[in-house]
Every structure is written in structure tokens, then in C-alpha cells.
Amino acid sequence: MWSTAIMHFSIRPLDVASDLDIAQSIVLDAALDEAAHGGSEVSTLEQYRASLADSPYWRVQRWVAVAEPMDGGEMIVGRAAMFLPQSENLETVSVGASVHPAHRGRGIATALVQEALVPAIRESERGLVEAYGEIAADGDPDDPAEPVNRLARRLGITRKNVAVCRTLALPLPDGLLDHLQSEAEAELGEYRVQLWDDEIPEEHLSAYGVLMRQLELDEPDEEVEHEAPEYTPERLRISEQRRRAAGTRALIAVAIAPDGSFAGNSEVHVRRTAGTTIGWQENTLVMPEHRGHRLGLALKVATHRLLREQAPDVRVLATWNSHVNPWMIAINEKLGYEIAYRELALQGRPQL
């Protein structure tokens, strides 16, 4: 049991069978997203449970920090998780901890690391530990006083990359997408963009898997150690099934080359549940041999236009780029994305 001046709190595993735990986790997620991105998702209990389930490709352990305010009651004010890949990156564990914005600075994240994550990392017997954490847009990624760096020292890991989270306020100004589409079409030539609604056609599964693997191979993540997965047709279908069970829809654009092959893709994900105000720009890729035709811009214009038509209540999109990816950053800035914060990627082989 840990104590602060106004409450006691304890660390325990998340009880996925408990409706109260799930409901409070949904509230915590919404508070974290509103603070970081300016929008949030609405989930039913079963949708949220589905999003927590293990897959054939990873297992997850989860914990919560439960506060007991002096005036009584109980509430979840923080969470931690450890992901264990099952198909690739088999020596890696990925960990994370988050605390409700109203309860930060009280030692909750430290308790989650010490009581949950450090023992779990030891028990995993995996050598490579990775984590991600936020700093302000103008923060110093090497400042030892940053909370993420203080926790990284406890885990024995160090910074390997810096990414930037950008958010886009919606709806976009009238005419912007038309203007950017005209700009892209000036360089497209015989390339074209095709849209899919939430499902990859059966005949394109293998080719789409090549795009997804290339995305991870190309990711400019500096010193991060990472083995790119093989996106088999089975893996892609499982991903679709999990996404739908969680109530999320994918808006997919693919770039078709003059010879009919796939030249690139982009995806935006958004929950179907009424009241959701945030969507996620998941990825945008142009294959190396097809770059220089404004395909990245064309793909993003297509998904953003479809989002406006299919999910008009969404008020913000969030996306991440490594700071050494100037090409995608330039496209995002054309659309109006603005920096929300920076995200540190941390890794190491600690002796815990």
C-alpha cells in the first residue's frame, strides 16, 4: 500500500472480468487521450475487453493503480502493461505506464514500475526492454528530470529515437483537400488511388502484407532494435477481426501503379461508437521504387476525405512520425497537423 497526503493507492492486476475495472479503464483512457490529443473514444464494455485480448502474435500482462481517496470509494488512476511478442522480437518485452493527468506527481508511475513492471520483466527472462514516453513539444529529450527519463533510469534503458505526435483539428477548411488533391494529381501520371472500406480484398492479402512489412523496414527509428514482422494473409485477417471486435473501422487507401502493382497505402482507424471524437492516422507508405509522384499526399487526401464523409463527428486525428522523417512531416504540415508532444523510444538490456 502506497500513501499520499490525500489518498492511499495500491497496485494489482487488472481484472478483465470485472465490469467496474473495465468501465474505469475506459474513463482513464478517455482522460489520457483528451489531455494528450484533444479527443477521445467511446467504447462498450465488450469492445474494450476485446481490445485487451491476447493474439497469436503477442501476450499482454496488465496492472492498475487503484486509489482509495480519504473520503472513501475506489478508482483506477493509473495503468501498466507488458507486451511479449510471440512470433518475432522474441527477446524483447515492451512495457508502459500511464497515470491520470489529475493524479500525476504522486509516485503512482514509480509504484507501477517497481511493483509490477520490474518483477514481470525479470520473470519474462527476456533481455531487451523497450518503452515509450511523452515529453512536451519544447521539452529536452535528454533532460534527466523529465518523468519519462526518471522511469527509464529505474528500468535501466536509454533513449534510442524521438518521434513527434501531431494532431489535426477537424473539419478541415473548405477547399483544402481539393487544393491538395490538385497538387498531387499534377505528379501522379498513370498512378491512381483506390479505397477499401475496412477489409482487404481476398485476392490482395499477400500484396498488402508486403506493403505492411515494408512500412516497418523503412521506419526511420534511429537506434531502435526491431525485427519487422511477416504480415501473412492469416495475420492480416486476425488483425481485421480484432479491430472489428473492438468496434474500430479502418479507412484504407492503396496506390496502384501503372502496371497494376501496389505502390503504397494509408490507413485511418476510428471507433464506430457514437460520441467518439478522435481518429488515428495509422500508417502511410510509398514503396521505394514508386516515390517522387506525390503518392503519399494523394493517399492521405483520399483517407481524410473519406473520414469526413464516413465519420463527420470526429474532431481530431493523431499521428506519429520519427523526427528524421521529413518527407511525411512535410505532408502532414500541408494538411494542417500541429505538434502536440514528442515521444521518446527507449531501449536497453538492463540487469534488473
C-alpha positions as CSV (number, residue, x, y, z in Angstrom):
1,M,0.0,0.0,0.0
2,W,1.3,3.4,-1.0
3,S,0.1,6.7,0.5
4,T,0.0,10.4,-0.4
5,A,-1.4,13.4,1.5
6,I,-4.9,12.9,0.1
7,M,-5.2,9.2,-0.6
8,H,-3.9,5.6,-0.4
9,F,-3.3,3.6,-3.6
10,S,-2.2,0.0,-4.4
11,I,-1.1,-1.9,-7.4
12,R,-2.8,-5.0,-8.6
13,P,-3.6,-6.9,-11.9
14,L,-6.4,-5.6,-14.0
15,D,-9.5,-7.8,-13.5
16,V,-10.7,-8.1,-17.1
17,A,-13.9,-10.0,-15.8
18,S,-14.8,-7.0,-13.7
19,D,-17.3,-4.6,-15.3
20,L,-16.1,-1.9,-12.8
21,D,-12.5,-2.3,-13.7
22,I,-13.3,-2.1,-17.4
23,A,-15.6,0.9,-17.0
24,Q,-13.0,2.7,-15.0
25,S,-10.3,1.8,-17.5
26,I,-12.4,3.3,-20.3
27,V,-12.7,6.5,-18.3
28,L,-9.0,6.6,-17.7
29,D,-8.3,6.1,-21.4
30,A,-10.6,9.0,-22.3
31,A,-8.9,11.3,-19.8
32,L,-5.4,10.4,-21.1
33,D,-6.5,11.0,-24.8
34,E,-8.3,14.2,-24.0
35,A,-5.2,15.6,-22.3
36,A,-2.7,14.4,-24.9
37,H,-4.7,14.7,-28.1
38,G,-7.8,16.8,-27.6
39,G,-10.3,14.0,-28.3
40,S,-11.4,10.6,-27.0
41,E,-13.0,7.3,-27.9
42,V,-16.3,5.8,-26.7
43,S,-16.3,2.0,-26.0
44,T,-18.7,-0.5,-24.7
45,L,-17.5,-2.9,-22.0
46,E,-17.3,-5.8,-24.5
47,Q,-15.5,-3.7,-27.1
48,Y,-12.9,-2.7,-24.6
49,R,-12.5,-6.2,-23.4
50,A,-11.9,-7.3,-27.0
51,S,-9.2,-4.7,-27.4
52,L,-7.3,-6.2,-24.4
53,A,-7.3,-9.8,-25.6
54,D,-4.1,-11.6,-26.4
55,S,-3.4,-12.6,-30.0
56,P,-1.4,-15.4,-31.6
57,Y,1.4,-12.8,-32.1
58,W,1.7,-11.3,-28.6
59,R,0.7,-11.8,-24.9
60,V,0.0,-9.0,-22.5
61,Q,0.1,-8.6,-18.7
62,R,-1.8,-5.6,-17.3
63,W,-1.9,-3.9,-13.9
64,V,-3.8,-0.9,-12.4
65,A,-3.1,1.6,-9.7
66,V,-6.2,1.8,-7.5
67,A,-6.7,4.8,-5.4
68,E,-8.6,5.0,-2.1
69,P,-9.5,8.6,-1.5
70,M,-9.7,9.7,2.1
71,D,-13.5,10.3,1.6
72,G,-14.0,6.6,0.6
73,G,-14.6,4.7,-2.6
74,E,-12.1,3.3,-5.1
75,M,-10.9,4.4,-8.5
76,I,-8.4,3.4,-11.1
77,V,-5.9,6.2,-11.5
78,G,-3.1,4.5,-13.5
79,R,-2.2,1.5,-15.5
80,A,0.8,-0.5,-16.7
81,A,1.3,-3.2,-19.3
82,M,3.9,-5.6,-20.6
83,F,3.7,-6.9,-24.1
84,L,5.5,-10.1,-25.1
85,P,5.9,-10.7,-28.9
86,Q,5.3,-14.3,-29.8
87,S,6.4,-14.5,-33.5
88,E,9.3,-12.1,-33.8
89,N,11.4,-9.9,-31.4
90,L,11.3,-12.9,-29.1
91,E,14.0,-11.5,-26.8
92,T,12.0,-8.2,-26.4
93,V,9.5,-7.1,-23.8
94,S,7.7,-3.8,-24.4
95,V,6.4,-2.0,-21.2
96,G,4.5,1.1,-20.5
97,A,2.8,3.0,-17.6
98,S,0.3,5.9,-17.7
99,V,-1.3,7.9,-14.9
100,H,-4.4,10.0,-14.9
101,P,-3.5,13.7,-15.5
102,A,-5.2,14.7,-12.3
103,H,-3.1,12.3,-10.2
104,R,0.4,12.8,-11.6
105,G,3.4,13.7,-9.4
106,R,2.3,11.4,-6.5
107,G,4.6,8.4,-7.2
108,I,2.0,6.3,-8.9
109,A,4.1,5.7,-12.0
110,T,7.1,4.8,-9.9
111,A,5.0,2.3,-7.9
112,L,3.7,0.7,-11.2
113,V,7.3,0.3,-12.4
114,Q,8.7,-1.0,-9.1
115,E,5.8,-3.3,-8.1
116,A,4.5,-4.5,-11.5
117,L,6.9,-4.0,-14.4
118,V,10.3,-4.8,-12.8
119,P,9.3,-8.1,-11.4
120,A,7.4,-9.0,-14.6
121,I,10.5,-8.2,-16.7
122,R,12.6,-10.4,-14.5
123,E,10.2,-13.3,-14.8
124,S,10.0,-13.0,-18.6
125,E,13.7,-13.8,-18.9
126,R,13.9,-11.6,-22.0
127,G,16.9,-9.4,-22.3
128,L,15.8,-6.4,-24.4
129,V,13.4,-4.0,-22.8
130,E,11.7,-1.2,-24.6
131,A,9.3,1.6,-23.6
132,Y,7.8,4.8,-24.9
133,G,7.1,8.0,-23.1
134,E,5.9,11.6,-23.7
135,I,7.6,14.9,-23.2
136,A,6.3,18.4,-24.1
137,A,6.8,19.7,-27.6
138,D,9.5,22.0,-26.4
139,G,11.0,19.6,-23.9
140,D,14.6,18.4,-23.8
141,P,14.6,14.7,-24.6
142,D,17.9,14.3,-22.6
143,D,16.7,16.2,-19.5
144,P,17.2,13.7,-16.6
145,A,14.3,15.5,-14.7
146,E,11.7,14.5,-17.3
147,P,9.4,11.9,-15.7
148,V,9.9,9.5,-18.6
149,N,13.7,9.7,-18.2
150,R,13.4,9.1,-14.4
151,L,11.4,6.0,-15.0
152,A,13.7,4.9,-17.8
153,R,16.6,5.0,-15.3
154,R,14.7,2.7,-12.9
155,L,14.3,0.3,-15.8
156,G,17.9,0.6,-17.0
157,I,17.0,1.7,-20.5
158,T,18.0,4.8,-22.6
159,R,16.7,6.9,-25.4
160,K,17.1,5.5,-28.9
161,N,14.7,7.7,-31.0
162,V,12.5,10.7,-30.8
163,A,9.1,10.7,-32.6
164,V,6.7,13.6,-32.8
165,C,2.9,13.3,-32.2
166,R,0.9,15.7,-34.4
167,T,-2.8,16.3,-34.2
168,L,-5.1,17.7,-36.9
169,A,-8.2,19.7,-36.0
170,L,-11.3,18.7,-37.9
171,P,-13.2,19.6,-40.0
172,L,-10.6,20.9,-42.4
173,P,-11.1,24.3,-44.1
174,D,-13.3,24.3,-47.1
175,G,-11.3,23.7,-50.3
176,L,-8.1,22.4,-48.6
177,L,-8.5,18.8,-49.7
178,D,-9.4,19.9,-53.3
179,H,-6.3,22.1,-53.4
180,L,-4.0,19.4,-52.2
181,Q,-5.6,16.8,-54.5
182,S,-4.9,19.0,-57.5
183,E,-1.3,19.4,-56.3
184,A,-0.9,15.6,-56.0
185,E,-2.6,14.9,-59.4
186,A,0.0,17.2,-61.1
187,E,2.6,14.5,-60.4
188,L,0.5,11.3,-60.4
189,G,0.7,10.4,-64.1
190,E,-0.9,7.0,-64.6
191,Y,-0.9,6.1,-60.9
192,R,-4.3,6.0,-59.2
193,V,-5.7,5.7,-55.7
194,Q,-8.3,3.0,-54.7
195,L,-10.3,3.0,-51.5
196,W,-11.3,0.0,-49.4
197,D,-13.8,0.1,-46.5
198,D,-12.4,-1.9,-43.5
199,E,-11.5,-5.1,-45.4
200,I,-8.6,-6.1,-47.7
201,P,-10.0,-8.0,-50.7
202,E,-9.0,-11.6,-50.5
203,E,-7.0,-11.5,-53.8
204,H,-4.8,-8.7,-52.4
205,L,-3.9,-10.0,-49.0
206,S,-0.4,-11.2,-49.9
207,A,0.5,-8.0,-51.7
208,Y,-0.9,-5.9,-48.9
209,G,1.2,-7.8,-46.4
210,V,4.3,-6.8,-48.4
211,L,3.3,-3.1,-48.0
212,M,2.9,-3.5,-44.3
213,R,6.3,-5.2,-43.8
214,Q,8.0,-2.6,-45.9
215,L,6.5,0.1,-43.7
216,E,8.3,-1.4,-40.7
217,L,11.5,-2.0,-42.7
218,D,11.5,1.7,-43.8
219,E,10.6,3.2,-40.4
220,P,13.4,5.7,-39.6
221,D,13.7,4.8,-35.9
222,E,17.4,5.6,-35.5
223,E,18.9,3.1,-32.9
224,V,15.8,1.1,-32.0
225,E,16.4,-2.7,-32.3
226,H,13.3,-4.1,-34.1
227,E,12.6,-7.2,-36.3
228,A,9.9,-6.4,-38.9
229,P,7.1,-8.9,-38.8
230,E,5.9,-11.0,-41.8
231,Y,2.3,-9.9,-42.5
232,T,0.8,-13.1,-43.7
233,P,-2.8,-13.3,-45.0
234,E,-3.7,-15.0,-41.8
235,R,-2.1,-12.3,-39.7
236,L,-3.9,-9.6,-41.6
237,R,-7.3,-11.3,-41.2
238,I,-6.8,-11.7,-37.5
239,S,-6.0,-8.1,-37.2
240,E,-9.2,-7.2,-39.0
241,Q,-11.2,-9.5,-36.8
242,R,-9.7,-8.0,-33.6
243,R,-10.3,-4.4,-34.8
244,R,-13.9,-5.1,-35.6
245,A,-14.5,-6.8,-32.2
246,A,-13.1,-3.7,-30.6
247,G,-15.6,-1.5,-32.5
248,T,-13.0,0.1,-34.8
249,R,-13.2,0.7,-38.5
250,A,-10.3,1.1,-41.0
251,L,-10.5,3.5,-43.9
252,I,-7.9,2.2,-46.4
253,A,-6.3,3.8,-49.4
254,V,-3.9,2.0,-51.8
255,A,-1.9,3.5,-54.6
256,I,-2.0,1.4,-57.8
257,A,1.0,1.7,-60.2
258,P,0.6,1.8,-64.0
259,D,1.4,-1.9,-64.2
260,G,-1.3,-2.7,-61.6
261,S,1.0,-3.4,-58.7
262,F,0.6,-1.8,-55.3
263,A,2.8,1.3,-54.9
264,G,1.7,2.4,-51.4
265,N,-1.0,2.6,-48.8
266,S,-2.5,4.6,-46.0
267,E,-4.9,3.8,-43.2
268,V,-7.1,5.8,-40.8
269,H,-8.8,4.0,-37.9
270,V,-11.8,5.3,-36.0
271,R,-14.2,3.7,-33.5
272,R,-17.7,3.2,-34.7
273,T,-19.3,4.0,-31.3
274,A,-21.3,7.2,-31.2
275,G,-19.6,10.0,-29.3
276,T,-16.1,9.2,-30.4
277,T,-14.2,12.4,-31.3
278,I,-10.7,11.1,-32.2
279,G,-9.3,9.0,-35.1
280,W,-5.8,7.6,-35.7
281,Q,-3.7,8.0,-38.8
282,E,-2.1,4.6,-38.5
283,N,0.4,4.5,-41.4
284,T,1.3,5.9,-44.8
285,L,3.8,4.2,-47.1
286,V,5.1,4.6,-50.6
287,M,7.3,1.8,-51.9
288,P,10.8,2.9,-52.6
289,E,10.6,2.3,-56.4
290,H,7.5,4.5,-56.7
291,R,8.5,7.6,-54.8
292,G,8.6,11.0,-56.3
293,H,5.0,11.0,-57.6
294,R,3.2,12.7,-54.7
295,L,1.6,9.4,-53.8
296,G,1.9,10.0,-50.1
297,L,-0.1,13.2,-50.4
298,A,-2.6,11.6,-52.7
299,L,-3.2,8.7,-50.3
300,K,-3.6,11.0,-47.3
301,V,-6.0,13.3,-49.1
302,A,-8.1,10.3,-50.0
303,T,-8.4,8.9,-46.5
304,H,-9.0,12.3,-45.0
305,R,-11.8,12.9,-47.5
306,L,-13.4,9.5,-46.7
307,L,-13.1,10.2,-43.0
308,R,-15.0,13.5,-43.4
309,E,-17.8,11.6,-45.3
310,Q,-18.0,8.5,-43.1
311,A,-17.2,9.9,-39.6
312,P,-18.2,13.6,-39.5
313,D,-18.3,13.7,-35.7
314,V,-14.5,13.1,-35.4
315,R,-12.9,16.3,-34.3
316,V,-9.2,15.4,-34.2
317,L,-6.8,13.0,-35.9
318,A,-3.5,12.0,-34.3
319,T,-0.4,10.7,-36.0
320,W,3.3,10.0,-35.1
321,N,6.5,10.4,-37.2
322,S,10.1,10.0,-36.3
323,H,11.8,13.3,-36.3
324,V,14.1,12.0,-39.0
325,N,11.2,11.5,-41.5
326,P,11.0,15.0,-43.1
327,W,9.0,13.7,-46.1
328,M,6.0,12.6,-44.2
329,I,6.2,15.5,-41.8
330,A,6.0,17.9,-44.8
331,I,2.8,16.2,-46.0
332,N,1.3,16.4,-42.5
333,E,2.1,20.0,-42.3
334,K,0.4,20.7,-45.7
335,L,-2.8,19.1,-44.2
336,G,-2.5,21.3,-41.1
337,Y,-1.2,18.9,-38.5
338,E,0.4,20.6,-35.5
339,I,2.8,19.3,-32.9
340,A,1.1,18.0,-29.7
341,Y,4.1,16.5,-28.0
342,R,7.3,14.4,-28.6
343,E,7.6,10.7,-27.8
344,L,10.8,9.1,-26.7
345,A,11.6,5.5,-27.7
346,L,13.8,3.9,-25.0
347,Q,15.5,0.5,-25.1
348,G,18.2,-1.3,-23.2
349,R,19.5,-4.6,-21.8
350,P,19.2,-3.9,-18.1
351,Q,20.4,-6.1,-15.2
352,L,17.3,-5.9,-13.1
